Amino acid sequence: MKSKHILIIGKDSYIGNSIDTWLSAKGFSVQQLDVLTDEWNSYDYSVFDAIVHVAAIVHQPKCQDWDLYKRVNTDMPITIATMAKAQGVRQYVFFSTMGVYGVGKRLMPTIVDADTPLQADSMYGKSKLMAEEGLSKLQDETFDVAFVRPPSVYGKGCRGGYITGFASIARKLPVIPMAYENVRQSFIYIDNLSEMVRLIIDKRLHGVFCPQDDKAVNANELLETIAKGIGKKYRESRFLGLFVRMFSFIPLINKAYGGLEYAQSLSKIDGMDYVVVPFEEGMKRTVS
C-alpha cells in the first residue's frame, strides 16, 4: 500500500513531534512546517494526503491581544485549509480545545456531553471556535475536516505545570488530603492522542473528536497513580481533607481538586479503540 504523506502545521511542538514520531513508526511519510515565517503563504500543499494543524497561540495570561489570537488561531488555519483544498489535499485535522465549551474546572462533578453548548469565553477558546466554524464550511465530499478537542495532554517531556506540580506534591508531602472524590478530570496520554490522529487519517474521518484515556480520575486517584509511578508509598487523610474543603475559596484548591471531564460516550469512536496505553501505565511512563 502506498504510504500516505502527512504535513504537520506547527514545527517542533510537543504534540506535533509526538504525532510525527507515532505516524512515522506506522509507515506514514511525515513533514513539519514552521509557520513562524511567511513560507506557509506560498507552500506547495498538493503533495500531501492530509494536514494536521497543531500550531496555535495558547493561553497566555499576559497577552490580551485579540488580533494576535485571531490571526494565528483563526485566520491562518482557515487560509491554509482553503489553499490546501484548492491544491487537492483530501483531509484537514485541526487541533481545537476543550475550551470551546466555555466550562472551567469546578469543585463539583462537571461533565461535558453531547448536550453541552459551545460558548467559549476566553480569547483562546473563542479564536479556536471561530476557526472551527470557518473550517466547517470547507467540508464536502472532496475534503474531510476533523476537529480534535483534547483535554489535558500528558506524556514524558510534556511541558506544563499540571502533572509536574502533582508529581512535586506527591514527592514532598507525607500525607495527602483526601477531598472531592466525586470530582474527576479527563486526561489524554500522548500516545493515545497520536493513535486517534492515525485512525482519523487512516479512515478519512471527519467531524468532532473529544479523546480521553480509559477513565477520568479525581485528584487523589491522580496523586496515588503518580506516587506509584515514582515508587513512593501513598498515604491519604480524610481529616486533612476537611481543611481543604474549608478553604475551597482559595483558587489553588480549585486548581488542584477541581475537575472537568468528558462523558465517555462523547469520546468513543464506533468500532475503533485509540487507547493503546491505559491511564496508570501512561502516568507511570510520564513521571518515572
C-alpha positions, 0 to 999 in steps of 0.5 A: 500500500502506498504510504500516505504523506502527512504535513504537520502545521506547527514545527517542533511542538510537543504534540506535533513531534509526538504525532510525527514520531507515532505516524512515522513508526506506522509507515506514514511519510511525515513533514513539519512546517514552521509557520513562524515565517511567511513560507506557509503563504506560498507552500506547495500543499498538493503533495500531501494526503492530509494536514494536521494543524497543531500550531496555535497561540495558547493561553497566555495570561499576559497577552490580551491581544485579540488580533494576535489570537485571531490571526494565528488561531483563526485566520491562518488555519482557515487560509491554509485549509482553503489553499490546501483544498484548492491544491487537492489535499483530501483531509484537514485535522485541526487541533481545537480545545476543550475550551470551546465549551466555555466550562472551567474546572469546578469543585463539583462533578462537571461533565461535558456531553453531547448536550453541552453548548459551545460558548467559549469565553476566553480569547483562546477558546473563542479564536479556536471556535471561530476557526472551527466554524470557518473550517466547517464550511470547507467540508464536502465530499472532496475534503474531510475536516476533523476537529480534535478537542483534547483535554489535558495532554500528558506524556514524558517531556510534556511541558506544563505545570499540571502533572509536574506540580502533582508529581512535586506534591506527591514527592514532598508531602507525607500525607495527602488530603483526601477531598472531592472524590466525586470530582474527576478530570479527563486526561489524554496520554500522548500516545493515545492522542497520536493513535486517534490522529492515525485512525482519523487519517487512516479512515478519512474521518471527519467531524468532532473528536473529544479523546480521553484515556480509559477513565477520568480520575479525581485528584487523589486517584491522580496523586496515588497513580503518580506516587506509584509511578515514582515508587513512593508509598501513598498515604491519604487523610480524610481529616486533612481533607476537611481543611481543604474543603474549608478553604475551597475559596482559595483558587489553588484548591480549585486548581488542584481538586477541581475537575472537568471531564468528558462523558465517555460516550462523547469520546468513543469512536464506533468500532475503533479503540485509540487507547493503546496505553491505559491511564496508570501505565501512561502516568507511570511512563510520564513521571518515572 
